[in-house]
Amino acid sequence: MEKNKDYKIIDNFLLKEEFKKIQEICTYNLPFYYNRAVADINKTKSDGYYFCHFFYENNELKSSMFKEIIDPLLKKFKFFALLKAKANLYPSTSKIKQHDWHVDFPIPHKGFLFYINTNNGFTILKDGTKIESVANRALFFNSSEKHCSTTCTDQNVRINININYV
């Protein structure tokens, strides 16, 4: 486990069997929906595109897969309120593309990223720290501070689960 005042990484976050079940669903059985920009859809020039699947948003359950995918993750850490839970799928690109810097919500809150597959893409935190995409890795960080994602080049897709909470 790596520790820093701004983030925490936990490898092998779930038991192998639990992880394999979630990985299988997210890789082969979860419907993903197109988004025309990664960080800000209101910009005139897009920073790329990606696909997502919302499990929970605006105080509303959005997916029947919440119990199978999000519940096992939420049981592993303490939170007061869930703000959003979604899966992100970034298609492979010929060169790693860094998406725009962004905050998930403009209010103080925390973020949890869970990596579904190992690839050469990464998450970049405000101080420039690059968190590699490693399957079954959890990243706890302050997602009300600027951060960004990237694509990958060595796998067909980069998939992670993003949970925002207080």
C-alpha positions, -999 to 999 in steps of 0.1 A, spaced: 0 0 0 13 34 -10 3 63 12 5 101 7 -15 129 23 -34 133 -9 -40 98 -21 -39 61 -12 -34 31 -34 -44 -4 -24 -35 -32 -48 -55 -65 -47 -84 -45 -33 -109 -73 -37 -105 -110 -32 -96 -127 -65 -130 -144 -70 -149 -111 -63 -126 -92 -86 -129 -117 -115 -167 -116 -113 -167 -78 -116 -140 -78 -143 -160 -103 -163 -192 -82 -162 -174 -49 -169 -154 -64 -198 -181 -84 -215 -216 -78 -202 -220 -42 -193 -236 -17 -217 -214 14 -222 -227 46 -237 -209 72 -259 -198 105 -245 -184 131 -269 -159 145 -244 -141 132 -213 -137 162 -191 -161 189 -203 -188 183 -229 -194 221 -231 -160 228 -246 -159 236 -283 -128 214 -288 -132 179 -274 -104 163 -254 -115 129 -268 -144 106 -263 -152 77 -240 -180 54 -230 -196 51 -196 -222 32 -177 -239 50 -148 -248 30 -117 -259 59 -95 -263 96 -102 -284 125 -89 -296 105 -59 -310 78 -82 -301 42 -90 -294 41 -127 -284 4 -133 -296 -30 -123 -259 -40 -121 -253 -17 -90 -256 -46 -65 -232 -69 -84 -206 -43 -92 -208 -13 -68 -219 -29 -36 -188 -51 -31 -166 -20 -36 -187 2 -12 -185 -25 15 -147 -20 17 -146 16 28 -166 41 49 -186 69 34 -214 92 45 -232 98 11 -228 85 -24 -227 112 -50 -220 92 -82 -209 58 -94 -200 49 -130 -178 27 -151 -156 44 -177 -143 27 -209 -116 45 -229 -109 31 -264 -73 24 -273 -54 51 -293 -22 49 -314 -5 72 -289 -15 78 -252 -38 108 -251 -41 128 -220 -76 142 -214 -83 176 -200 -78 184 -163 -111 185 -143 -128 181 -110 -156 156 -106 -178 180 -85 -171 216 -74 -178 208 -38 -155 191 -13 -158 153 -18 -137 122 -22 -130 99 -52 -124 62 -55 -111 48 -88 -111 10 -92 -91 -3 -122 -106 -32 -141 -78 -40 -165 -40 -36 -166 -28 -14 -193 -3 14 -200 -29 42 -194 -29 61 -161 -46 87 -139 -27 119 -132 -32 138 -99 -28 176 -94 8 172 -83 18 153 -114 17 119 -98 8 92 -123 -12 62 -111 -8 32 -134 -38 12 -144 -34 -21 -127 -62 -46 -125 -78 -48 -90 -61 -16 -78 -80 10 -58 -71 47 -57 -86 69 -30 -80 106 -37 -95 141 -35 -115 143 -67 -126 179 -59 -90 187 -70 -79 187 -106 -69 154 -121 -71 137 -155 -72 104 -173 -55 90 -203 -61 64 -230 -39 33 -234 -21 18 -264 -14 -17 -253 -50 -30 -248 -82 -26 -267 -97 -5 -239 -90 10 -205 -118 4 -180 -122 18 -145 -150 24 -120 -153 59 -106 -171 65 -73 -176 100 -58 -187 102 -22 -186 123 10 
